[in-house]
Amino acid sequence: MREFQQRKSINFNKIFSPIVKLTTIKSMLSIVAVKDLHPEQLDVNTVFLHGDLEEDIYMLQPQGYIMPGKEQFVCKLKKSLYGLKQAPRQ
């Protein structure tokens, strides 16, 4: 086993991904209409790419970016990645 792989109860804690129910969205839009407010939209497609990591996480070099002579090196992540166990918490 590689030492830089994530392991449950060692490298990450709770995992969750907040989801909004349709009734909540409808309620918010009703309040906006009644109070004559102006809703704003936020794009969260890249939200997982901007979270700062609290712990050290390493990954293999991505294919196509492996440097000759440094094939055994790994990359230390500075920001969260989509699919990372810690990503929803960041």
KASUL-V322793 format. One record per residue. N is the residue number from 0. SS is DSSP state (alpha for helix, beta for strand, coil for the rest). PHI is phi in radians with two decimals (* if undefined). OMEGA is omega in radians with two decimals (none if undefined). Layout:
<<N & SS & PHI & OMEGA> <N & SS & PHI & OMEGA>>
This chain:
<<0 & coil & * & 3.14> <1 & coil & -1.36 & -3.07> <2 & coil & -1.23 & -3.10> <3 & coil & -1.65 & 3.09> <4 & coil & -1.42 & -3.13> <5 & coil & -1.34 & 3.12> <6 & coil & -2.26 & -3.12> <7 & beta & -1.04 & 3.14> <8 & coil & 1.24 & 3.09> <9 & coil & -2.01 & -3.05> <10 & coil & -1.73 & -3.14> <11 & beta & -2.59 & -3.09> <12 & coil & -1.87 & -3.12> <13 & coil & -1.28 & 3.12> <14 & coil & -2.11 & 3.08> <15 & coil & -2.68 & 3.08> <16 & coil & -2.42 & -3.08> <17 & coil & -1.09 & 3.13> <18 & coil & -2.20 & 3.12> <19 & coil & -1.74 & 3.10> <20 & coil & -1.36 & 3.13> <21 & alpha & -1.05 & 3.13> <22 & alpha & -1.12 & 3.10> <23 & alpha & -1.16 & 3.12> <24 & alpha & -1.11 & 3.12> <25 & alpha & -1.08 & 3.12> <26 & alpha & -1.10 & 3.14> <27 & alpha & -1.10 & 3.12> <28 & alpha & -1.16 & 3.08> <29 & alpha & -1.14 & 3.11> <30 & alpha & -1.09 & 3.11> <31 & alpha & -1.05 & -3.12> <32 & alpha & -1.19 & -3.10> <33 & alpha & -1.17 & -3.09> <34 & coil & -1.59 & 3.13> <35 & coil & 0.96 & 3.11> <36 & coil & -1.60 & 3.13> <37 & coil & -2.04 & -3.11> <38 & coil & -1.24 & 3.07> <39 & coil & -2.16 & -3.11> <40 & coil & -1.87 & 3.11> <41 & coil & -2.19 & 3.13> <42 & coil & -1.49 & -3.11> <43 & coil & -2.00 & 3.13> <44 & coil & -1.10 & -3.10> <45 & coil & -1.88 & -3.10> <46 & alpha & -1.06 & -3.12> <47 & alpha & -1.25 & -3.09> <48 & alpha & -1.58 & -3.03> <49 & coil & -1.98 & -3.12> <50 & coil & -1.38 & 3.07> <51 & beta & -1.37 & -3.14> <52 & coil & -1.53 & 3.13> <53 & coil & -1.58 & -3.12> <54 & coil & -2.15 & 3.11> <55 & coil & -1.43 & 3.10> <56 & coil & -2.25 & -3.13> <57 & beta & -2.07 & 3.11> <58 & beta & -2.45 & 3.05> <59 & beta & -1.15 & 3.07> <60 & coil & -1.15 & 3.12> <61 & coil & -1.14 & 3.10> <62 & coil & -1.03 & -3.12> <63 & coil & 1.61 & -3.14> <64 & coil & -2.08 & -3.14> <65 & coil & -1.29 & -3.11> <66 & coil & -1.44 & 3.11> <67 & coil & -1.02 & -3.11> <68 & coil & 1.53 & -3.13> <69 & coil & -2.21 & -3.08> <70 & coil & -1.12 & -3.11> <71 & coil & -1.53 & -3.14> <72 & coil & -1.30 & 3.06> <73 & beta & -2.13 & 3.14> <74 & beta & -1.83 & 3.04> <75 & beta & -1.63 & -3.12> <76 & coil & -1.34 & 3.05> <77 & coil & -1.76 & -3.13> <78 & beta & -2.21 & -3.14> <79 & coil & -1.23 & 3.08> <80 & coil & -2.09 & 3.05> <81 & coil & -1.14 & -3.12> <82 & coil & 1.70 & 3.08> <83 & coil & -1.27 & -3.09> <84 & coil & -1.02 & -3.11> <85 & coil & -1.48 & -3.00> <86 & alpha & -0.93 & -3.12> <87 & alpha & -1.10 & -3.13> <88 & alpha & -1.42 & -3.08> <89 & coil & -1.44 & none>>
